[in-house]
Amino acid sequence: MCREQFQDVKVETMIKHGDPRDFICQIAEKLHVDMLVMGSHGYGVIKRAFLGSVSNHCAQNVKCPVLIED
């Protein structure tokens, strides 16, 4: 559905192992992305405090706009 509507939008998928926080920030900068779109697990406050939030980390560390979808 989206592919038909947004044919001029380039989407790239990558699969990597390890801590995603720094990798996502590094690759977003390297590729000069226009916008970073991420999902959120919706962890509770306590779990997020111990595990950290990948989406929050990226939102605070990348230079492009970030859209976080719950």
N, C-alpha and C positions, 0 to 999 in steps of 0.2 A: 504494500500500500504506500509506504513512504517513498520507496524507490521510484515509483511512477511519478509521484508528486514533486520530488526533489532530485531530479536526475543530475543536476549540476553540482550537487553536494558530494564531496569526496569523503568516503568513510574507509578507515583502515583498521583492521583487527590484528592484534598481536597477542601472543600467549607467551608468558615468561614465568619462571619460578623464582620465588624469593619474596622479599618485602616490596609490595607494590608502591608504597608512598613515594620514595625517591625516584624509582624508575618512571612512574607516570609523570612526575614533574620534569625529569630530565628529557624524556622523549617529547613532551609537549613543547619544551623550549627548543629542542633540536629540530623539530618539524615545523616550528613557527605556526602552530595551530591557531585558528581564529577563535575557537571556543572549545572548551573541554566539557563534555556532557558525562555525568557520572550518576550511578545509582547509590542509594543509601540503604543499609540493612535495618536502620531504625533501632539500633541497640539502645538499651537503657542508659541512664547517666552513669551508673556504677561500672557497667561493662565497658562503656566507651572510655571512662577514665583509666581503666587498666589496659585495655587493648589499643586505645587510640582510634581515631576515625580517619580512614584513608581519604574520604571525600573532604573532610574539614582540613586535613593537612595540605591537600592539593589546592584547595580554595585559598589558603593562606600563603602558599609558596609559588604558585605559577603566575605568570604575568598576563595571561589572557583571561577573559571572562570564564567563569565556571557555573554550569547549571547542574544542580543536584536534585535529582528526582527521587522522591520517597517511594 
